[in-house]
């Protein structure tokens, strides 16, 4: 709910997903990144991450929570054919 309050109810799904990635960051290049407390801080963090950084966060989510085969399209296709 705090994230919704920070973004506003009219925020797009893409904006919400990017914000979720940004608030998950604890450090960048070894430097501690405090969680954003305002929309301005969130926007600054998103600018710092850029699209590549957001992609990296979600790639890490996939590796941690969905297993190693989740990011491998060939392994998914094989599993579907065999399953």
C-alpha positions as MATLAB code, in Angstrom:
seq = 'XXXXXXXXXXXXXXXXXXXXXXXXXXXXXXXXXXXXXXXXXXXXXXXXXXXXXXXXXXXXXXXXXXXXXXXXXXXXXXXXXXX';
ca = [
       0.000    0.000    0.000;
       2.880    2.332    0.708;
       4.113    1.828   -2.837;
       0.666    2.667   -4.216;
       0.586    5.779   -2.047;
       4.031    6.753   -3.307;
       3.101    6.245   -6.972;
      -0.521    7.288   -6.934;
      -3.469    5.159   -7.966;
      -3.217    6.156  -11.636;
       0.288    4.675  -12.081;
       0.622    2.237  -14.960;
       1.463   -1.427  -14.439;
       4.909   -0.829  -15.937;
       5.571    2.007  -13.508;
       4.487   -0.178  -10.592;
       6.734   -3.057  -11.698;
       9.701   -0.729  -12.161;
       9.065    0.761   -8.716;
       8.920   -2.730   -7.224;
      12.338   -3.431   -8.711;
      13.706   -0.128   -7.418;
      12.554   -0.639   -3.840;
      14.154   -4.100   -3.886;
      17.624   -2.635   -4.393;
      19.848   -2.624   -1.318;
      23.116   -1.620   -2.991;
      24.538   -0.495   -6.312;
      28.206   -1.214   -7.029;
      28.747   -1.877   -3.322;
      27.208    1.419   -2.174;
      24.207    1.076    0.151;
      20.986    2.415   -1.351;
      18.383    3.467    1.223;
      14.738    2.833    0.335;
      13.037    5.811   -1.286;
      10.747    7.838    0.980;
       9.236   10.104   -1.647;
       8.239   10.015   -5.283;
      11.210   12.253   -6.077;
      13.637    9.773   -4.453;
      11.950    6.864   -6.258;
      12.223    8.640   -9.609;
      15.900    9.409   -8.943;
      16.577    5.755   -8.119;
      14.779    4.608  -11.278;
      16.850    7.069  -13.311;
      19.983    5.657  -11.704;
      18.962    2.058  -12.428;
      17.821    2.665  -15.994;
      16.082   -0.121  -17.907;
      19.122   -2.397  -17.675;
      19.168   -2.248  -13.873;
      15.445   -2.992  -13.628;
      15.944   -5.938  -15.994;
      18.798   -7.191  -13.802;
      16.558   -7.114  -10.723;
      13.857   -9.185  -12.399;
      16.448  -11.586  -13.807;
      17.647  -12.105  -10.251;
      14.046  -12.622   -9.067;
      13.628  -15.337  -11.689;
      16.851  -17.076  -10.679;
      16.035  -16.936   -6.968;
      12.329  -17.695   -6.936;
      11.452  -19.531  -10.127;
      14.478  -21.802  -10.421;
      17.269  -21.921  -12.976;
      15.119  -23.293  -15.805;
      12.615  -20.432  -15.532;
      14.798  -18.075  -17.564;
      15.754  -20.730  -20.102;
      13.198  -20.784  -22.924;
      14.558  -24.042  -24.364;
      14.277  -25.819  -20.987;
      10.682  -24.557  -20.569;
       9.744  -25.769  -24.026;
      11.265  -29.195  -23.375;
       9.514  -29.440  -20.015;
       6.168  -28.601  -21.632;
       6.668  -31.227  -24.334;
       7.640  -33.880  -21.796;
       5.159  -32.898  -19.143;
];
